[in-house]
Amino acid sequence: MKNSATDCLCEQELASTVSALQQHKPESVIYQTSLMSALLSGVYEGNITVADLLKKGDFGLGTFNQLDGELIAFDREVYQLRADGSAREASPQQKTPFAVMTFFRPQHRHHFDRPVGRQQIHDYIDSQVTSDNQFCALRIDGRFSEAQTRTVPCQHRPYRSMPEVLGQQPTFHFSERNGVLIGFRTPQYMQGINVAGYHEHFITDDRQGGGHLLDYRLEEGVLTFGAISKLVIDLPKDNDFLQANLNPDDLDSAIRSVES
């Protein structure tokens, strides 16, 4: 005959153990503010601050209000990568119209001890995170023989669409620099909500330069990455967003043109 008191105690102990494990290794979640299609359409102002972002994650990327440069975040530090190729620490009060954040908990680590290109790195990640339906967060700390970047100049109303803006984007070339790369791999079915494929930002080891990566070659470094299967999106409520065309006919090609 079962002892109900003992059974109850065992259930309580099991529940406590599960709860402790969940707290020790909480679920990985991607937090996103707004949509890529909104940014593409000229929705360049949001109400989410850098301080707000750091409540949602310690690692991520995005942009700033008025499309004023690129955002890169890691180790709870947030930097603004500016249109002149320089970088500076972002203030807690700065706001973003689009950002993607997570608490970075990598499941994989790989040391590249010989030169590799961007596609080789992506192929390695794809070989480990084999489902194309999962998000992946990645980071590289190392020496880059080359890194080609772009940054977006600050915009003013009336806002032009992002493809129009990026037709005049400044580009920069970093050679033989140590630095940090952070990025996300996003499933194809998320195109328009986010950026499908790989989206990566770079900052130099002295935190003085960087941008959105167009291409790079790693000389030597450590790659850490992990899959994420949960996404939370915070949609704006302002008129710019509510009146924007978020599903244009050329959405996929427009995003590819501004991200590559």
C-alpha positions in Angstrom: 0.0 0.0 0.0 1.4 3.4 -1.0 2.3 6.0 1.7 0.6 9.2 0.6 2.8 11.3 2.8 6.0 9.8 1.3 4.6 10.2 -2.3 3.8 13.8 -1.6 7.2 14.4 -0.2 8.8 12.8 -3.3 6.7 14.9 -5.6 7.7 18.0 -3.7 11.4 17.1 -3.9 11.1 16.4 -7.7 9.4 19.7 -8.2 12.1 21.5 -6.2 14.8 19.8 -8.2 13.2 20.7 -11.6 12.7 24.3 -10.4 16.4 24.5 -9.3 17.6 23.1 -12.6 15.5 25.7 -14.5 16.9 28.5 -12.4 20.4 27.2 -12.9 19.9 27.0 -16.7 17.0 29.2 -17.7 15.4 29.0 -21.1 17.2 30.9 -23.9 14.9 33.5 -25.5 15.4 36.0 -28.2 13.7 39.4 -27.5 13.1 41.6 -30.5 11.7 45.1 -30.7 9.7 46.0 -33.9 10.1 44.3 -37.3 12.7 44.3 -40.0 10.0 45.2 -42.5 9.1 48.3 -40.5 12.7 49.4 -40.5 12.8 48.8 -44.2 9.8 51.0 -44.6 11.3 54.0 -42.7 10.0 53.4 -39.2 13.2 54.8 -37.6 12.0 55.9 -34.2 11.2 53.7 -31.1 10.7 54.1 -27.4 12.8 51.2 -26.2 16.0 52.5 -24.4 19.4 50.8 -24.1 18.6 50.4 -20.4 15.4 48.6 -21.4 17.3 46.3 -23.8 19.7 45.2 -21.1 16.8 43.9 -19.1 16.0 41.6 -22.0 19.5 40.4 -22.7 23.3 40.9 -22.5 24.0 40.2 -26.1 22.5 41.5 -29.4 22.5 43.9 -32.3 20.3 46.5 -34.0 20.3 50.2 -34.7 19.5 53.5 -33.0 16.7 56.1 -33.5 17.0 58.0 -36.8 19.0 55.0 -38.1 22.0 56.6 -36.4 24.6 53.9 -36.8 24.7 50.2 -35.8 24.2 48.7 -32.3 26.3 45.9 -30.9 25.9 44.4 -27.4 27.9 41.8 -25.5 28.9 41.2 -21.9 26.2 43.7 -20.9 28.0 46.5 -22.8 26.3 48.3 -25.6 28.2 50.3 -28.3 27.1 52.6 -31.1 29.0 52.0 -34.4 28.9 55.3 -36.1 28.7 56.5 -39.8 32.4 57.6 -39.7 33.5 54.0 -38.8 34.1 54.9 -35.2 32.5 53.4 -32.1 31.5 54.7 -28.7 29.7 53.3 -25.7 26.0 53.9 -25.9 24.2 55.8 -23.2 21.4 54.1 -21.2 18.9 56.7 -22.5 19.5 56.2 -26.2 16.6 54.6 -28.0 16.2 52.0 -30.7 13.6 51.4 -33.5 14.9 47.8 -34.0 17.0 45.5 -31.9 17.5 41.8 -31.2 18.7 40.7 -27.7 19.3 37.5 -25.8 21.1 36.3 -22.7 24.0 34.5 -24.4 24.4 30.9 -23.3 26.5 29.1 -26.0 26.2 25.3 -26.3 29.2 24.9 -28.7 32.8 26.1 -28.8 35.4 25.8 -31.6 38.9 27.2 -31.9 39.9 28.1 -35.4 43.7 27.9 -35.5 44.1 28.7 -39.2 42.6 31.3 -41.5 38.9 30.7 -42.5 36.4 32.8 -44.4 32.9 33.8 -43.5 31.2 31.0 -45.4 33.4 28.4 -43.9 32.4 29.6 -40.4 28.8 29.6 -41.3 29.1 26.1 -42.8 30.6 24.9 -39.5 27.8 26.3 -37.4 25.2 24.8 -39.8 26.9 21.4 -39.4 26.4 21.6 -35.6 22.9 23.3 -35.5 21.4 21.2 -38.2 17.8 22.4 -38.1 17.2 25.4 -40.3 14.1 26.2 -38.2 16.1 27.2 -35.1 17.6 30.6 -34.3 21.3 30.6 -33.5 23.3 33.2 -31.6 27.1 33.4 -32.3 30.2 35.2 -31.1 33.8 35.2 -32.4 36.7 36.6 -30.3 39.8 36.6 -32.4 42.1 38.2 -35.0 40.6 39.2 -38.3 42.8 39.5 -41.3 40.1 41.6 -42.8 36.6 42.9 -42.0 34.5 44.9 -44.4 31.8 46.9 -42.7 29.1 49.5 -43.3 27.3 51.9 -41.1 24.2 53.9 -41.6 24.3 57.7 -41.4 21.7 59.5 -39.2 18.4 60.3 -41.0 16.0 63.2 -40.7 12.3 63.5 -41.5 10.7 63.0 -43.9 12.4 59.6 -43.7 13.3 57.7 -46.9 13.1 54.0 -47.1 16.1 51.9 -46.0 17.1 50.8 -49.6 17.2 54.5 -50.6 19.3 55.4 -47.6 21.8 52.5 -48.0 22.4 53.5 -51.6 24.8 56.1 -50.1 26.1 54.1 -47.1 29.8 54.5 -46.1 31.9 51.4 -46.0 35.1 50.6 -44.1 37.8 48.1 -44.2 39.6 46.8 -41.1 42.9 44.8 -41.6 44.8 42.7 -39.1 42.6 43.7 -36.2 41.6 41.8 -33.1 38.0 42.2 -32.3 34.6 40.8 -31.4 32.0 39.6 -33.8 28.4 38.9 -32.6 25.5 37.8 -34.7 22.4 35.7 -35.2 21.3 33.1 -37.7 17.6 33.5 -38.4 15.3 30.9 -40.2 14.1 31.8 -43.7 10.5 31.7 -42.6 11.3 34.8 -40.4 12.2 37.0 -43.4 10.6 40.4 -42.9 10.0 39.8 -39.2 13.8 39.6 -38.8 16.7 39.2 -41.3 16.8 35.6 -42.6 20.2 34.0 -42.7 23.3 35.4 -40.9 23.3 39.0 -39.6 26.6 40.0 -37.9 28.2 43.1 -36.4 31.9 43.7 -35.5 33.8 45.9 -33.1 37.6 46.2 -32.7 39.3 45.2 -29.5 40.0 48.8 -28.5 36.2 49.5 -29.0 37.0 52.4 -31.3 35.6 51.1 -34.6 33.3 48.6 -36.3 30.0 48.2 -38.1 27.6 45.9 -39.8 29.6 43.1 -41.5 29.5 42.7 -45.2 32.4 40.2 -45.3 35.3 39.0 -43.2 38.2 36.6 -42.9 39.2 35.2 -39.5 43.0 34.6 -39.0 42.6 32.8 -35.6 40.0 32.9 -32.9 37.3 31.2 -30.8 33.7 30.7 -32.0 31.0 30.1 -29.5 27.3 29.6 -30.5 24.1 28.0 -29.5 20.5 27.3 -30.8 17.5 29.3 -29.5 13.9 28.2 -30.1 11.9 30.9 -28.4 11.2 34.4 -29.8 9.4 37.4 -28.1 8.5 40.4 -30.2 7.5 43.8 -28.8 5.5 45.7 -31.5 5.4 49.5 -31.6 2.2 51.4 -31.1 3.0 54.7 -32.8 1.5 56.0 -36.1 4.6 55.4 -38.1 4.4 51.7 -37.4 0.6 51.4 -37.6 0.6 53.1 -41.0 3.6 51.5 -42.5 3.5 49.0 -45.4 5.0 45.9 -43.8 4.4 43.5 -46.6 5.7 45.1 -49.9 6.0 43.0 -53.0 9.8 43.1 -53.1 10.3 42.4 -49.4 12.8 39.6 -49.7 15.0 41.2 -52.3 14.9 44.5 -50.5 16.1 43.0 -47.3 18.9 41.1 -49.1 20.0 44.3 -50.8 20.4 46.2 -47.5 22.0 43.4 -45.5 24.5 42.1 -48.0 
